[in-house]
Amino acid sequence: MPQEQFDLLMEVIREYVRAGGGRFRLELEPREKELFTDEVRQELLNLLGLLGAMQPGHEDRADHVVAHLGDGEHAKAAMSLVPPDVADDPDRLRAMRDKLDAQQHQRKQDEHTVEDIARASGMSDG
């Protein structure tokens, strides 16, 4: 992995730890978006799985694998860290992708609503 990508990967891991784990929103600059390739995303998921496996009661996460869920209407190039039996089940992977796709669609709708409210209240120049 090129040094710039490795540095970005380590910064994302540090941000994840600072956020206390779990879900967090990753904000990337345009250059960082270029560096955040599928290879980097896959490594990130592997590392997050290993970090999660260090938590008592979640040791089984060390066996999880990265599954490529594909494209939905709204979520593109979706990936997830899943148990091996889930990775081998196309129906479960499709259901995961569909759920992610619906969440992405809702997120976009929510962002548009907030932008409309900001614009209507004079809080936005757009």
Secondary structure, DSSP 8 states (H G I E B T S, - for coil): --HHHHHHHHHHHHHHHHTTSS-------HHHHHH--HHHHHHHHHHHHHHHHTSTT-GGGGG-EEEEEE--SS--SEEEEE-HHHHT-HHHHHHHHHHHHHHHHHHHHHHHHHHHHHHHTT----
